[in-house]
Every structure is written in structure tokens, then in C-alpha cells.
Amino acid sequence: MGKTVKDGKVPDVKWDETPEAHDYPAALSYLSLITDGDTAAKLVARMRGATILHFKAKDILRAARLPLLEESNPHVASDLRKIASGESLSPILLVRGDLASDRRLQVADGYHRVCSCYHTDENIDIPCIVVPL
């Protein structure tokens, strides 16, 4: 794993306190591909009022069963530049998985941000909004 290092030091990742307004329509668009529109809309509505929780980048990727995107991915590279320049990132929007039914965690919005953070430090605590299905 390559760390984004400046002057021998891993940069701190700064976070917004709440997701950006455009994150919710992005989550709705994604969720509408994997569930019906009413369920997707209800999930996003619950996200808007949910409390922020923190999870490590490595654990989010494992629970979602998603591959780590390369640093060369344009969206990951863009987020890595934001991290290096001290810009804040938006929290991640998630739909909780279920161990009993083998349903994986869904990253409704923020996959690229999770990967960027992982490349910076896989143990970074990422602010997330998590809602159950």
C-alpha cells in the first residue's frame, strides 16, 4: 500500500461535519440500481437525519467486499490531492450489511473517498452515516 506522504509525514484527513448536498442524490441514484425507488428514497431520507459514526477505511472496504481502487483512478487521485492540500472531505453514506443473510455493506456514496483514505492510511477513522435496510 502506498501512503500519500509529504515531507515524510502522512497528512491528516480533514472532514466536513455533514455530507455535501449533492451526496444524497448520488446515493439515491446508486441505491435505485439495487433496490426499488421507494426503498431507495426512504434510505436516503433516513440518511439525512442520521448520526455520524466512525469506521476505519480498511473495515469499510472489507464489509462492502469492494476492491481498493488504484491511486491512478481519476476520482481517487482528485481526493488524494484534496487531502494533501488540506481540503475537507464529505462523510461517507452507507447502508448496513447483514451477517446472517450474507448481505454486504453498501457504499451508497463515497467509494472513492474511502479508497483515497485507505491509500493515505488504512486505519483512518472515516465519518459515516449508516442506515439499516
N, C-alpha and C positions, 0 to 999 in steps of 0.2 A: 504494500500500500504506500503510495507516495503522499507525503504530507506537504501542504502548502506552507512553506517556511520562508520567512523574511528575516534576514539577519540572525539565522539560527534559532528563531523563536516561532512557535506555532501561534498564528494570530487568534485573538478572541473572536468568537462569532457573536455579533450583536443581533438582538431580536426585537421586532415590533411587539407591542403589548397585545395587539389584536390582529387577526388576519386582514389583509387588504380587501377592499370591496370586490375586486374582480376575482378573488379566490373562490367565492361562493358560486358564481355562475360556472366557473371552471369545474368545480366539484360536481355541480348538478349535471353538467354535460357528460362527465365521465360516468357518474352513477347511473345516468339514464341509459347507458350502454349495457349495464349489467343487472338492472332491475327495472321495474315499470316506473313510469313517470311520477305517479303519485307517491310511491315509496321513496324515490329519489328526492322529491320535493320535501317530504316530511323529514328525511335525514338531514338535508341542508338547513331546514328551519330549526331543527334541534341543535345543529352546529352553531347557529348564530347566538344561542343563549348558553352554550356550554362553558364549563370551567376549563382553563388551561391546565394540562398535566404535562409532565416532562418524562421523556424516554430517550434512551441512547440510540444514536444513529444505527449502530450495528443491530440492535434489537428490533428496530422498526423494519429494516430490510429482511431480517430473518423471519419475523412474524408475517410479513407480507409475501414472503417467498419470491422476492424480486431480486434480479441481478444488480450488482453495482454498476452503474453507468460509468464509462470512461471519463477521465478529466477532459478529453478532447471533445466530448459531446458539447455542442454549442451552448445549450442551456446550463449545463453543469459548469462550463468554463465561465459563463457570464456570472453565475452565482459565486464562483471562486474569486472572480475579480471584485465583486461586491464585498466579500468577506475581507479580502486583502486591503481594500480601501476604507474599511470601517463602516460601510453601509449596513443597515439592518435588514434582516430577512423576515419574511412573514411566517407565522406559525403554520404548522402542517395540519391538514384536515384529514381525519381518519375515521373509518368505520370498523369497529372492533370485530375481530375474528371470533371463532368458537372452537375450542379444542375438541369438545365432544363430537361435533359434527364435521371436523376437519375443514372448517371454513376459515380461510386465511384472512388476515387483516387487509383492509382495502385502503390504499393511499388515494383518497379522493382528490386531493390537491397537495402538491409539494414534493413529488418524487425526485425532481432534480435538486431541490434544496437538501433533501436527505442525503443524496449521493455526494453533493458538494461538501456537506458537513463531514461525512464519512471520510472523504479524501483529506480533509483538514485534520480530523481526529475522530476515530470511530467511536470514542467514548463521550463525545459531546452530548450534553443533555439538550434535547430539542423540545421546545414548547409545542404541544399538540392539543388539538381539540379532538376528542374521541367520543363517538356516539355509538350506542349499540344498534344492531339491526332490528 
